[in-house]
């Protein structure tokens, strides 16, 4: 049986400095065709602990090892994959397919926020 073709990634993580100046506010940006949705995730430690289920130190080690680098541009796609899978209830490593992205696009910008 032939494995399904996995589409190119059309979602990414954005992390910008927050108003306090010592952390970041994270968003998940999802795009399909002309439709684009930005989901507000929350601040650094909250996203890592509540959305990804890790301590910040563990997440840095895990994702930098997975990406083979500590460079944000290389690490961010792996974080985006795991945030999408967590929000859709997918298993680790399960392919993210176009139907999954369409399901995400039906959500509201605040639905993924962690508190």
N, C-alpha and C positions, 0 to 999 in steps of 0.2 A: 504494500500500500504506500502510495506517495504521500510525503508529508505536505501539509498545507503551506502555501506560500505566505510568508509573513511580510506584511506591508512595511514600508519605511515608516519611521517614527514621525507622527504628526502631532506630537505633544511634547512639552518641555517644562522644566522648572525654572522659575524666575525667582531670584533672591535679591532684594534691594535693601540697603541700610534703612533701619526704621528711624522714627522721629527721635528716639532716645540716644541714638548714635553709637550704641554698643551691641547691636544685634541686627538681625535681618527679618524682614517679612517675606514669606514665601508664597508664591502663587503657582498653580498648575495651569498652563495655557494649552488648550486643546483646539485644534483646527481641522476642519474637514470641508473641502471645497471652499465656499465663500463664508461659511459659518465659523466663527471663532468665539470661544468662551474662556473667560479667565476665572479660575476658582481660587478664592482667597483661602490659603491653608493655615496661616498663623505664623508664629515666631519660631526661630531655630529649634530650641529644645522641645517645644511643644510638638512640633511636626515630627521630629525625630523620635520622641518617646511615645506619643499617642498614635500617630499615623503609621510609623514604621516599627514600633515596639522595641526600640533600642535606647541605650544611653548614648549621649553625644560622643564620648570617647570611643565607644564601641563602633558607632556608625562611621566615624572618621576612618578607623582602621579597616572596617569591613568594605566600605565603598572605595577607598583608595587602593586596597588590594584587588578588588574586583575590576577596577578600571586600569590598574597598573600605573597609577599616577595619583598625585594629590591635586592636580590641576582641576579647577571647578568645571571647565568645559568638558573634560573627560569623565568626571564623576557624576555630573548632573543627569545625564541620560539614564544611568542606572537607578538613581533616586527616583526619577520620574516614572520609570517602569514599575518600581515597587509601590509608589503612591497610587498609580492607576490600578494595579492589581489589588491592593488593599481596599480601595474604594469600590471595586467591582466584585470583591469576594473571590478572586481568582487565586489559584495555587501558585507558589513560587515557581518561576520558570515557564508557566503556562503562556502561550503566545497571546499577544494582545491583537485582536483582529478588528477590521473595520466596523463590525457590528458593535463591538465594545465601545469604540470611539463614538459612534452614533448614540449609544445609550448615555454616555457621559454628557454629550451635548444637550441632552434634554433636561439636565439638572440646572439648578440655580447657583449663582456665583458663591453663595455662602454655605452651600450644603456640605462641602468638604472641610470646612473650617474646624480646627481642633480647639477645644477650650481647656 
